[in-house]
């Protein structure tokens, strides 16, 4: 459950009150976002602040967009999660990963 792993990661590392859970398997293609995030880590640093934007679609929360939260930037959407570029990359990787595609990689995020 790739998105469920992302939700668990958010609860463990960012926001313990994040209460979304899934009972079914779901992923969201995020290759372009992952590539953007990697480039931003190289430019800004892995600890640069980020606004990660959740969107609910058919009772599933996905993360289709994020912004760097530097230089007095304000979030462009009403709902957002304040985090870092590295944690954003972790979440995007989990939401993009198919179940059993690389279970060891997924487990390193949530253990």
URFEN-V201187 format. One record per residue. N is the residue number from 1. RES is the residue in one letter. NEAR is the number of other ideal C-beta (glycine too) atoms within 12 Angstrom. Layout:
N/RES/NEAR + N/RES/NEAR
This chain:
1/X/26 + 2/X/37 + 3/X/39 + 4/X/28 + 5/X/36 + 6/X/43 + 7/X/34 + 8/X/29 + 9/X/37 + 10/X/34 + 11/X/21 + 12/X/19 + 13/X/23 + 14/X/27 + 15/X/21 + 16/X/12 + 17/X/10 + 18/X/24 + 19/X/12 + 20/X/26 + 21/X/19 + 22/X/25 + 23/X/12 + 24/X/14 + 25/X/18 + 26/X/28 + 27/X/28 + 28/X/31 + 29/X/19 + 30/X/31 + 31/X/16 + 32/X/16 + 33/X/29 + 34/X/26 + 35/X/16 + 36/X/24 + 37/X/36 + 38/X/22 + 39/X/16 + 40/X/28 + 41/X/24 + 42/X/15 + 43/X/14 + 44/X/24 + 45/X/15 + 46/X/20 + 47/X/18 + 48/X/28 + 49/X/28 + 50/X/37 + 51/X/27 + 52/X/42 + 53/X/27 + 54/X/33 + 55/X/22 + 56/X/15 + 57/X/13 + 58/X/12 + 59/X/14 + 60/X/26 + 61/X/28 + 62/X/31 + 63/X/46 + 64/X/23 + 65/X/26 + 66/X/38 + 67/X/29 + 68/X/30 + 69/X/26 + 70/X/18 + 71/X/10 + 72/X/8 + 73/X/16 + 74/X/14 + 75/X/22 + 76/X/15 + 77/X/17 + 78/X/10 + 79/X/18 + 80/X/25 + 81/X/34 + 82/X/24 + 83/X/35 + 84/X/28 + 85/X/33 + 86/X/27 + 87/X/31 + 88/X/44 + 89/X/35 + 90/X/37 + 91/X/46 + 92/X/42 + 93/X/35 + 94/X/40 + 95/X/42 + 96/X/32 + 97/X/35 + 98/X/22 + 99/X/20 + 100/X/14 + 101/X/16 + 102/X/17 + 103/X/18 + 104/X/12 + 105/X/20 + 106/X/29 + 107/X/15 + 108/X/15 + 109/X/30 + 110/X/25 + 111/X/13
